[in-house]
Every structure is written in C-alpha cells, then in structure tokens.
Amino acid sequence: MTSGGFGFRAYTLFDTLLWIACLNILWLVFTLLGGVVLGIGPSTAAAHVLVRDKVRGSATPLMRRYAREYVKNFGKGNALGLPILAVGAALALNWGYFSAGWDFGSQIASAGILMAALFVAGTVCYLFPMFARYELALPQYFLMSSRFAVRHLAGTVILLFVTAAAVFVCRSVPGLIPFFGVGAWLYVTGWLCDRFFTANDESMASADTLPAAPTATPATTQEASLV
C-alpha cells in the first residue's frame, strides 16, 4: 500500500511537471505568434484558463484547448495585457531615471516607484486568474484585482514571494526558462489564486446567510468589491 501510494504520488508529480513544461512551451510559442507585445496578454489568458481546469481536475487536450482559448480571448487578453505592459514600461523608465540620482528627492521618488511596482505586480498576479474564473466587464478586472490585492495582503505577499522566487531561479538557471520558467509561475500562482478565490467566495456565501442584527448597517454587496 505504501509503495503503491508513493508510486501514485510520483506519477502525479511527473505528470504535472510534464504538463507544466508543455504549458510553458505553448505560452512561449503563442506569445511569439502575437509578436510578443500582442501575444503576451492572450497567451497568459489562455494559460490561466487551462490552469484553472487543471487544478480542478478537468483533463482536456492541451494543444487544441490552448489554441482555442488564445483565439477566443485575443482581444480581451490584449485589453488586459497592453495596459499592464504600458504601466510596467513607464515604471521601469522612471525607476531608471530617478534611481540614478543621489539627491533626496530622487530617492523619495525611487521609493514611491518601487511601492507602485509592488502594487502593480500584486494586481497582475490576480488579474488573469480572475479573468479565467469570473465573468466581469473588462475595466472591472483591474478594479477587482487591485482591491483583492490590497484587502488580502497575506495572499498578495505569498504571490509576490512566488514571483520573486521564480525570477531568481530563472536568473540563476537560465536553462529552465524554455521548459519551466513561465509555466511553473503560471501554474503555482493560478493554483494559489483558485484557493484564495474559493475561500473568499465561501466566506461571502457564509456572510450572506447570517441574519442581520436589528441595529446593523447594510452590508456592502459582492459586486462592490468581490470580498
């Protein structure tokens, strides 16, 4: 029984690693097909749809489903991805400019840009998993993911740690990038976000079933904040 259990866990581990490697390759290929700038958004959206299905135990043909989701979400993926790329480029340029200065004002500006970059990174960690899970108007994805990042700081810190670890490993071992660099980050962050969203949905459902106290003020609606 023990050996059988170990064998099953080993098979599951290697099957997941192979799935992540295939996801990583598909993400790179479809990002390049879109010319990188127009490919990264829809490729990330398609990847997170497949990650959502994978963590829920739904087995679908990876290549066929990825291509279908990429084409289906090409416009929406770019509507989400292009603003993030623009904001990231602006933050990087401003960081390069102000971090080169040693005066007090430049250091304050650099610290502010760093905090803004962390906020944007935390928002992005939730953005595409939220797109894969919920049906919202496009502007609402930015609003809800940013609110979720602020109101669930513990989860945001975990996601930022995972992101930093992924960057560190890829910089230390560049050979992993074609096989696991992005795919592993997509899978782990998608898995974590699925847990965070599920816990949040269950918490809201429980709160909705509680009787209101006679003097209680009206509660905020789910549509207002997703929390």
C-alpha positions in Angstrom: 0.0 0.0 0.0 2.8 2.4 0.9 4.8 1.6 -2.3 1.6 1.9 -4.3 0.8 5.3 -2.7 4.3 6.5 -3.3 4.2 5.3 -6.9 0.9 7.2 -7.5 2.3 10.4 -6.0 5.4 10.1 -8.1 3.4 9.6 -11.2 1.2 12.6 -10.4 4.2 14.7 -9.7 5.9 13.8 -13.0 2.7 14.1 -14.9 2.2 17.7 -13.5 5.8 18.6 -14.3 5.3 17.4 -17.9 2.0 19.3 -18.2 3.8 22.5 -16.9 6.6 22.1 -19.4 4.1 21.8 -22.2 2.2 24.8 -20.9 5.5 26.8 -20.8 6.3 25.9 -24.4 2.8 26.8 -25.6 3.0 30.1 -23.8 6.3 31.0 -25.4 5.1 29.9 -28.9 1.8 31.7 -28.8 3.4 34.8 -27.3 5.8 34.9 -30.2 3.0 34.3 -32.7 1.4 37.5 -31.5 4.7 39.4 -31.9 5.3 39.3 -28.2 3.6 42.6 -27.4 0.2 41.5 -28.9 0.8 37.9 -27.9 1.6 38.0 -24.2 -1.8 39.0 -23.0 -4.0 36.4 -24.8 -1.3 33.8 -24.2 -1.4 34.4 -20.5 -5.2 34.5 -20.5 -5.3 31.1 -22.3 -2.8 29.6 -20.0 -4.7 30.6 -16.9 -8.0 29.1 -18.3 -6.1 25.8 -18.7 -4.5 26.1 -15.2 -8.0 26.7 -13.7 -9.2 23.5 -15.4 -6.1 21.5 -14.4 -6.3 22.4 -10.7 -10.0 21.4 -10.7 -9.1 18.0 -12.2 -10.5 18.6 -15.7 -8.4 16.8 -18.4 -8.6 18.4 -21.8 -6.4 18.2 -24.9 -3.7 20.8 -24.1 -2.7 22.0 -27.5 -6.2 22.2 -29.0 -7.7 23.9 -26.0 -4.8 26.4 -25.7 -5.2 27.4 -29.4 -9.0 27.8 -29.0 -8.7 29.9 -25.9 -5.9 32.0 -27.4 -8.0 32.9 -30.4 -11.2 33.3 -28.4 -9.6 35.7 -25.9 -7.2 37.5 -28.2 -9.0 40.8 -28.0 -9.8 40.6 -24.3 -6.3 39.3 -23.5 -4.7 42.4 -25.1 -7.2 44.7 -23.4 -5.8 43.4 -20.1 -2.2 42.9 -21.1 -1.4 46.0 -23.0 -2.2 48.5 -20.2 -0.1 46.4 -17.9 2.8 46.4 -20.3 2.5 50.2 -20.7 2.4 50.8 -16.9 5.4 48.4 -16.5 7.4 50.2 -19.1 6.6 53.6 -17.6 7.6 52.4 -14.1 10.9 50.9 -15.4 11.8 54.1 -17.3 11.0 56.2 -14.2 12.9 53.9 -11.9 16.0 54.0 -14.2 15.8 57.8 -14.2 15.3 58.5 -10.5 17.4 55.7 -9.1 20.4 57.2 -10.9 20.2 60.3 -8.8 21.5 60.6 -5.2 19.6 63.6 -4.1 16.8 63.3 -1.5 14.0 63.9 -4.0 15.3 61.2 -6.3 15.5 58.7 -3.5 11.9 59.5 -2.4 10.7 59.2 -6.0 12.5 55.8 -6.3 10.9 54.5 -3.2 7.5 55.6 -4.4 8.1 53.9 -7.8 9.1 50.7 -6.0 5.9 50.7 -4.0 3.9 51.3 -7.1 5.7 48.5 -8.9 4.9 46.1 -6.0 1.2 47.1 -6.1 1.1 46.6 -9.9 2.8 43.2 -9.6 0.4 42.1 -6.9 -2.5 43.2 -9.0 -1.2 41.3 -12.1 -0.9 38.1 -10.0 -4.6 38.2 -9.5 -5.7 39.7 -12.8 -5.6 36.8 -15.3 -6.6 34.1 -12.7 -9.6 36.4 -12.0 -10.3 36.6 -15.8 -10.3 32.8 -16.0 -12.7 32.4 -13.2 -15.2 35.3 -13.3 -17.4 37.0 -15.9 -16.9 40.7 -15.5 -16.7 43.8 -17.6 -13.1 44.4 -18.7 -12.5 47.5 -16.5 -13.8 45.6 -13.5 -11.0 43.1 -13.7 -8.4 45.8 -13.0 -10.6 47.3 -10.2 -11.4 43.9 -8.5 -7.9 42.5 -8.8 -6.4 45.7 -7.3 -8.9 45.6 -4.5 -8.3 41.9 -3.8 -4.5 42.6 -3.7 -5.0 45.3 -1.1 -7.6 43.6 1.1 -5.9 40.1 1.0 -2.4 41.2 1.9 -1.3 37.8 3.2 -2.2 36.1 -0.1 -0.6 39.0 -2.1 2.7 38.7 -0.2 2.7 34.9 -0.9 2.1 35.6 -4.6 4.9 38.2 -4.7 7.2 35.8 -3.0 6.5 33.1 -5.5 7.1 35.6 -8.3 10.4 36.8 -6.8 11.5 33.1 -6.4 10.6 32.3 -10.0 12.6 35.3 -11.2 15.6 34.4 -9.0 15.6 30.7 -10.2 15.3 31.7 -13.8 18.2 34.2 -13.5 20.3 31.6 -11.6 19.5 28.7 -14.0 18.5 30.2 -17.4 18.2 26.8 -19.0 14.9 26.3 -17.1 13.2 29.2 -18.9 12.3 27.3 -22.1 10.7 24.4 -20.1 9.5 25.7 -16.7 10.3 29.4 -16.3 6.9 30.9 -17.0 4.8 27.7 -16.9 5.7 27.0 -13.3 4.9 30.5 -12.3 1.6 30.4 -14.1 0.6 27.1 -12.5 1.6 28.0 -8.9 0.0 31.4 -9.0 -3.1 30.0 -10.7 -3.4 27.3 -8.1 -3.0 29.7 -5.2 -5.5 32.2 -6.7 -8.0 29.5 -7.2 -7.7 28.7 -3.5 -7.9 32.3 -2.5 -11.0 33.0 -4.7 -12.7 29.8 -3.4 -12.1 30.8 0.2 -13.3 34.3 -0.5 -16.5 33.0 -2.2 -17.2 30.7 0.6 -16.7 33.4 3.2 -19.1 35.7 1.3 -21.7 33.0 1.0 -21.5 32.3 4.7 -21.8 36.0 5.5 -24.9 36.3 3.3 -26.6 33.5 5.2 -26.1 35.2 8.6 -29.2 37.1 10.0 -28.6 40.8 10.3 -28.7 42.4 13.7 -31.5 44.9 14.3 -29.1 47.8 14.5 -26.6 46.6 11.9 -25.9 48.9 8.9 -26.5 47.4 5.4 -23.6 45.3 4.2 -21.7 46.1 1.1 -22.6 44.0 -1.9 -20.5 41.3 -3.5 -20.4 43.3 -6.8 -18.8 46.2 -5.0 -15.6 44.6 -4.0 -15.5 40.8 -4.7 -14.6 40.5 -1.0 
